[in-house]
Amino acid sequence: MKTALKIEGMSCEHCVQHVKEALEGIGGVKSAKVSLKKNGAEVNHAETVTLAMMEKAVEEAGYKVVA
């Protein structure tokens, strides 16, 4: 499955890497493409990974998922 997330609070490539590592640290996430330009991420994951799990990982990294 693929899920697109809009992420608020990223301002540099370090932020991008931090969000990528947070998302890829979730069991069941195969890959995460994070873009500073698009202020978001595209996450390729197993069906067992929920939006809530991804939001929590991003928020714990210090950023916010927005609708």
Backbone as XML, in Angstrom:
<?xml version="1.0"?>
<chain id="A" units="angstrom">
  <residue number="1" name="MET">
    <atom name="N" x="0.838" y="-1.184" z="0.000"/>
    <atom name="CA" x="0.000" y="0.000" z="0.000"/>
    <atom name="C" x="0.883" y="1.248" z="0.000"/>
  </residue>
  <residue number="2" name="LYS">
    <atom name="N" x="0.328" y="2.326" z="-0.522"/>
    <atom name="CA" x="1.028" y="3.611" z="-0.485"/>
    <atom name="C" x="0.119" y="4.645" z="0.165"/>
  </residue>
  <residue number="3" name="THR">
    <atom name="N" x="0.721" y="5.452" z="1.022"/>
    <atom name="CA" x="-0.015" y="6.522" z="1.677"/>
    <atom name="C" x="0.774" y="7.808" z="1.537"/>
  </residue>
  <residue number="4" name="ALA">
    <atom name="N" x="0.082" y="8.877" z="1.153"/>
    <atom name="CA" x="0.717" y="10.195" z="1.061"/>
    <atom name="C" x="0.395" y="10.977" z="2.329"/>
  </residue>
  <residue number="5" name="LEU">
    <atom name="N" x="1.410" y="11.615" z="2.878"/>
    <atom name="CA" x="1.242" y="12.425" z="4.083"/>
    <atom name="C" x="1.687" y="13.849" z="3.800"/>
  </residue>
  <residue number="6" name="LYS">
    <atom name="N" x="0.959" y="14.821" z="4.317"/>
    <atom name="CA" x="1.390" y="16.221" z="4.294"/>
    <atom name="C" x="2.026" y="16.464" z="5.652"/>
  </residue>
  <residue number="7" name="ILE">
    <atom name="N" x="3.245" y="16.998" z="5.656"/>
    <atom name="CA" x="3.970" y="17.174" z="6.911"/>
    <atom name="C" x="4.369" y="18.634" z="7.095"/>
  </residue>
  <residue number="8" name="GLU">
    <atom name="N" x="4.089" y="19.146" z="8.276"/>
    <atom name="CA" x="4.380" y="20.531" z="8.625"/>
    <atom name="C" x="5.593" y="20.570" z="9.547"/>
  </residue>
  <residue number="9" name="GLY">
    <atom name="N" x="6.448" y="21.572" z="9.351"/>
    <atom name="CA" x="7.548" y="21.791" z="10.272"/>
    <atom name="C" x="8.928" y="21.460" z="9.730"/>
  </residue>
  <residue number="10" name="MET">
    <atom name="N" x="9.001" y="20.851" z="8.552"/>
    <atom name="CA" x="10.315" y="20.544" z="7.971"/>
    <atom name="C" x="10.872" y="21.795" z="7.310"/>
  </residue>
  <residue number="11" name="SER">
    <atom name="N" x="12.159" y="22.076" z="7.576"/>
    <atom name="CA" x="12.748" y="23.285" z="6.999"/>
    <atom name="C" x="14.084" y="23.044" z="6.304"/>
  </residue>
  <residue number="12" name="CYS">
    <atom name="N" x="14.622" y="21.809" z="6.404"/>
    <atom name="CA" x="15.920" y="21.535" z="5.787"/>
    <atom name="C" x="16.055" y="20.039" z="5.503"/>
  </residue>
  <residue number="13" name="GLU">
    <atom name="N" x="17.148" y="19.666" z="4.859"/>
    <atom name="CA" x="17.360" y="18.259" z="4.519"/>
    <atom name="C" x="17.561" y="17.399" z="5.765"/>
  </residue>
  <residue number="14" name="HIS">
    <atom name="N" x="18.049" y="17.984" z="6.849"/>
    <atom name="CA" x="18.180" y="17.239" z="8.110"/>
    <atom name="C" x="16.788" y="16.817" z="8.596"/>
  </residue>
  <residue number="15" name="CYS">
    <atom name="N" x="15.819" y="17.729" z="8.477"/>
    <atom name="CA" x="14.433" y="17.428" z="8.855"/>
    <atom name="C" x="13.903" y="16.274" z="8.006"/>
  </residue>
  <residue number="16" name="VAL">
    <atom name="N" x="14.158" y="16.326" z="6.716"/>
    <atom name="CA" x="13.718" y="15.291" z="5.787"/>
    <atom name="C" x="14.263" y="13.932" z="6.220"/>
  </residue>
  <residue number="17" name="GLN">
    <atom name="N" x="15.541" y="13.895" z="6.536"/>
    <atom name="CA" x="16.177" y="12.643" z="6.952"/>
    <atom name="C" x="15.589" y="12.141" z="8.266"/>
  </residue>
  <residue number="18" name="HIS">
    <atom name="N" x="15.323" y="13.050" z="9.183"/>
    <atom name="CA" x="14.758" y="12.696" z="10.482"/>
    <atom name="C" x="13.366" y="12.062" z="10.302"/>
  </residue>
  <residue number="19" name="VAL">
    <atom name="N" x="12.533" y="12.657" z="9.458"/>
    <atom name="CA" x="11.196" y="12.124" z="9.194"/>
    <atom name="C" x="11.289" y="10.770" z="8.486"/>
  </residue>
  <residue number="20" name="LYS">
    <atom name="N" x="12.183" y="10.665" z="7.509"/>
    <atom name="CA" x="12.380" y="9.408" z="6.772"/>
    <atom name="C" x="12.760" y="8.280" z="7.736"/>
  </residue>
  <residue number="21" name="GLU">
    <atom name="N" x="13.703" y="8.553" z="8.630"/>
    <atom name="CA" x="14.137" y="7.535" z="9.587"/>
    <atom name="C" x="12.998" y="7.152" z="10.537"/>
  </residue>
  <residue number="22" name="ALA">
    <atom name="N" x="12.208" y="8.139" z="10.952"/>
    <atom name="CA" x="11.084" y="7.867" z="11.856"/>
    <atom name="C" x="10.064" y="6.961" z="11.178"/>
  </residue>
  <residue number="23" name="LEU">
    <atom name="N" x="9.727" y="7.267" z="9.928"/>
    <atom name="CA" x="8.739" y="6.468" z="9.206"/>
    <atom name="C" x="9.267" y="5.070" z="8.891"/>
  </residue>
  <residue number="24" name="GLU">
    <atom name="N" x="10.526" y="4.988" z="8.473"/>
    <atom name="CA" x="11.091" y="3.688" z="8.117"/>
    <atom name="C" x="11.380" y="2.841" z="9.356"/>
  </residue>
  <residue number="25" name="GLY">
    <atom name="N" x="11.303" y="3.445" z="10.539"/>
    <atom name="CA" x="11.485" y="2.712" z="11.779"/>
    <atom name="C" x="10.241" y="1.956" z="12.210"/>
  </residue>
  <residue number="26" name="ILE">
    <atom name="N" x="9.134" y="2.187" z="11.540"/>
    <atom name="CA" x="7.883" y="1.489" z="11.849"/>
    <atom name="C" x="7.935" y="0.106" z="11.203"/>
  </residue>
  <residue number="27" name="GLY">
    <atom name="N" x="7.644" y="-0.928" z="11.994"/>
    <atom name="CA" x="7.597" y="-2.276" z="11.433"/>
    <atom name="C" x="6.521" y="-2.353" z="10.362"/>
  </residue>
  <residue number="28" name="GLY">
    <atom name="N" x="6.862" y="-2.857" z="9.194"/>
    <atom name="CA" x="5.893" y="-2.962" z="8.100"/>
    <atom name="C" x="6.043" y="-1.871" z="7.051"/>
  </residue>
  <residue number="29" name="VAL">
    <atom name="N" x="6.838" y="-0.839" z="7.356"/>
    <atom name="CA" x="7.089" y="0.204" z="6.357"/>
    <atom name="C" x="8.252" y="-0.259" z="5.494"/>
  </residue>
  <residue number="30" name="LYS">
    <atom name="N" x="8.009" y="-0.330" z="4.183"/>
    <atom name="CA" x="9.037" y="-0.779" z="3.246"/>
    <atom name="C" x="9.956" y="0.364" z="2.838"/>
  </residue>
  <residue number="31" name="SER">
    <atom name="N" x="9.372" y="1.548" z="2.610"/>
    <atom name="CA" x="10.171" y="2.712" z="2.234"/>
    <atom name="C" x="9.360" y="3.983" z="2.452"/>
  </residue>
  <residue number="32" name="ALA">
    <atom name="N" x="10.093" y="5.077" z="2.605"/>
    <atom name="CA" x="9.450" y="6.387" z="2.747"/>
    <atom name="C" x="10.231" y="7.387" z="1.905"/>
  </residue>
  <residue number="33" name="LYS">
    <atom name="N" x="9.527" y="8.053" z="0.995"/>
    <atom name="CA" x="10.131" y="9.124" z="0.197"/>
    <atom name="C" x="9.627" y="10.430" z="0.783"/>
  </residue>
  <residue number="34" name="VAL">
    <atom name="N" x="10.537" y="11.190" z="1.372"/>
    <atom name="CA" x="10.159" y="12.435" z="2.035"/>
    <atom name="C" x="10.673" y="13.595" z="1.195"/>
  </residue>
  <residue number="35" name="SER">
    <atom name="N" x="9.825" y="14.597" z="0.986"/>
    <atom name="CA" x="10.180" y="15.739" z="0.143"/>
    <atom name="C" x="9.973" y="17.052" z="0.884"/>
  </residue>
  <residue number="36" name="LEU">
    <atom name="N" x="11.045" y="17.818" z="0.965"/>
    <atom name="CA" x="10.964" y="19.155" z="1.566"/>
    <atom name="C" x="10.178" y="20.072" z="0.634"/>
  </residue>
  <residue number="37" name="LYS">
    <atom name="N" x="10.400" y="19.925" z="-0.662"/>
    <atom name="CA" x="9.724" y="20.755" z="-1.657"/>
    <atom name="C" x="8.203" y="20.570" z="-1.613"/>
  </residue>
  <residue number="38" name="LYS">
    <atom name="N" x="7.768" y="19.322" z="-1.420"/>
    <atom name="CA" x="6.334" y="19.017" z="-1.394"/>
    <atom name="C" x="5.758" y="19.043" z="0.020"/>
  </residue>
  <residue number="39" name="ASN">
    <atom name="N" x="6.633" y="19.264" z="1.019"/>
    <atom name="CA" x="6.198" y="19.230" z="2.430"/>
    <atom name="C" x="5.410" y="17.970" z="2.731"/>
  </residue>
  <residue number="40" name="GLY">
    <atom name="N" x="5.967" y="16.844" z="2.345"/>
    <atom name="CA" x="5.239" y="15.614" z="2.581"/>
    <atom name="C" x="6.074" y="14.372" z="2.390"/>
  </residue>
  <residue number="41" name="ALA">
    <atom name="N" x="5.382" y="13.252" z="2.477"/>
    <atom name="CA" x="6.033" y="11.958" z="2.319"/>
    <atom name="C" x="5.090" y="10.991" z="1.618"/>
  </residue>
  <residue number="42" name="GLU">
    <atom name="N" x="5.688" y="10.060" z="0.896"/>
    <atom name="CA" x="4.949" y="8.949" z="0.309"/>
    <atom name="C" x="5.514" y="7.697" z="0.948"/>
  </residue>
  <residue number="43" name="VAL">
    <atom name="N" x="4.649" y="6.973" z="1.638"/>
    <atom name="CA" x="5.085" y="5.813" z="2.411"/>
    <atom name="C" x="4.546" y="4.536" z="1.772"/>
  </residue>
  <residue number="44" name="ASN">
    <atom name="N" x="5.448" y="3.617" z="1.484"/>
    <atom name="CA" x="5.108" y="2.313" z="0.933"/>
    <atom name="C" x="5.129" y="1.339" z="2.110"/>
  </residue>
  <residue number="45" name="HIS">
    <atom name="N" x="3.975" y="0.731" z="2.414"/>
    <atom name="CA" x="3.888" y="-0.060" z="3.641"/>
    <atom name="C" x="2.934" y="-1.239" z="3.520"/>
  </residue>
  <residue number="46" name="ALA">
    <atom name="N" x="3.044" y="-2.134" z="4.502"/>
    <atom name="CA" x="2.141" y="-3.280" z="4.598"/>
    <atom name="C" x="0.774" y="-2.800" z="5.077"/>
  </residue>
  <residue number="47" name="GLU">
    <atom name="N" x="-0.254" y="-3.618" z="4.853"/>
    <atom name="CA" x="-1.618" y="-3.261" z="5.255"/>
    <atom name="C" x="-1.757" y="-3.099" z="6.773"/>
  </residue>
  <residue number="48" name="THR">
    <atom name="N" x="-0.839" y="-3.692" z="7.518"/>
    <atom name="CA" x="-0.909" y="-3.636" z="8.981"/>
    <atom name="C" x="-0.509" y="-2.269" z="9.539"/>
  </residue>
  <residue number="49" name="VAL">
    <atom name="N" x="0.129" y="-1.448" z="8.717"/>
    <atom name="CA" x="0.561" y="-0.115" z="9.170"/>
    <atom name="C" x="-0.607" y="0.853" z="9.011"/>
  </residue>
  <residue number="50" name="THR">
    <atom name="N" x="-0.956" y="1.531" z="10.109"/>
    <atom name="CA" x="-2.083" y="2.458" z="10.079"/>
    <atom name="C" x="-1.616" y="3.905" z="9.963"/>
  </residue>
  <residue number="51" name="LEU">
    <atom name="N" x="-2.541" y="4.752" z="9.564"/>
    <atom name="CA" x="-2.257" y="6.182" z="9.494"/>
    <atom name="C" x="-1.862" y="6.700" z="10.876"/>
  </residue>
  <residue number="52" name="ALA">
    <atom name="N" x="-2.529" y="6.221" z="11.900"/>
    <atom name="CA" x="-2.227" y="6.644" z="13.272"/>
    <atom name="C" x="-0.784" y="6.309" z="13.652"/>
  </residue>
  <residue number="53" name="MET">
    <atom name="N" x="-0.303" y="5.152" z="13.218"/>
    <atom name="CA" x="1.083" y="4.759" z="13.512"/>
    <atom name="C" x="2.065" y="5.718" z="12.833"/>
  </residue>
  <residue number="54" name="MET">
    <atom name="N" x="1.757" y="6.086" z="11.588"/>
    <atom name="CA" x="2.639" y="6.993" z="10.853"/>
    <atom name="C" x="2.605" y="8.394" z="11.467"/>
  </residue>
  <residue number="55" name="GLU">
    <atom name="N" x="1.412" y="8.863" z="11.828"/>
    <atom name="CA" x="1.280" y="10.180" z="12.459"/>
    <atom name="C" x="2.062" y="10.230" z="13.763"/>
  </residue>
  <residue number="56" name="LYS">
    <atom name="N" x="1.961" y="9.177" z="14.559"/>
    <atom name="CA" x="2.667" y="9.127" z="15.845"/>
    <atom name="C" x="4.181" y="9.196" z="15.634"/>
  </residue>
  <residue number="57" name="ALA">
    <atom name="N" x="4.698" y="8.448" z="14.669"/>
    <atom name="CA" x="6.141" y="8.442" z="14.399"/>
    <atom name="C" x="6.622" y="9.829" z="13.970"/>
  </residue>
  <residue number="58" name="VAL">
    <atom name="N" x="5.847" y="10.493" z="13.105"/>
    <atom name="CA" x="6.217" y="11.831" z="12.635"/>
    <atom name="C" x="6.179" y="12.830" z="13.805"/>
  </residue>
  <residue number="59" name="GLU">
    <atom name="N" x="5.139" y="12.740" z="14.625"/>
    <atom name="CA" x="5.015" y="13.657" z="15.762"/>
    <atom name="C" x="6.100" y="13.426" z="16.795"/>
  </residue>
  <residue number="60" name="GLU">
    <atom name="N" x="6.481" y="12.164" z="17.025"/>
    <atom name="CA" x="7.566" y="11.871" z="17.954"/>
    <atom name="C" x="8.908" y="12.387" z="17.440"/>
  </residue>
  <residue number="61" name="ALA">
    <atom name="N" x="9.015" y="12.535" z="16.124"/>
    <atom name="CA" x="10.232" y="13.086" z="15.523"/>
    <atom name="C" x="10.233" y="14.618" z="15.587"/>
  </residue>
  <residue number="62" name="GLY">
    <atom name="N" x="9.092" y="15.214" z="15.998"/>
    <atom name="CA" x="9.034" y="16.653" z="16.171"/>
    <atom name="C" x="8.317" y="17.425" z="15.069"/>
  </residue>
  <residue number="63" name="TYR">
    <atom name="N" x="7.567" y="16.706" z="14.241"/>
    <atom name="CA" x="6.870" y="17.333" z="13.120"/>
    <atom name="C" x="5.382" y="17.002" z="13.218"/>
  </residue>
  <residue number="64" name="LYS">
    <atom name="N" x="4.586" y="17.544" z="12.305"/>
    <atom name="CA" x="3.130" y="17.353" z="12.397"/>
    <atom name="C" x="2.566" y="16.932" z="11.056"/>
  </residue>
  <residue number="65" name="VAL">
    <atom name="N" x="1.708" y="15.907" z="11.095"/>
    <atom name="CA" x="0.974" y="15.492" z="9.895"/>
    <atom name="C" x="-0.288" y="16.326" z="9.829"/>
  </residue>
  <residue number="66" name="VAL">
    <atom name="N" x="-0.518" y="16.961" z="8.687"/>
    <atom name="CA" x="-1.697" y="17.805" z="8.503"/>
    <atom name="C" x="-2.583" y="17.215" z="7.411"/>
  </residue>
  <residue number="67" name="ALA">
    <atom name="N" x="-3.873" y="17.517" z="7.456"/>
    <atom name="CA" x="-4.832" y="16.967" z="6.484"/>
    <atom name="C" x="-4.595" y="17.526" z="5.101"/>
  </residue>
</chain>
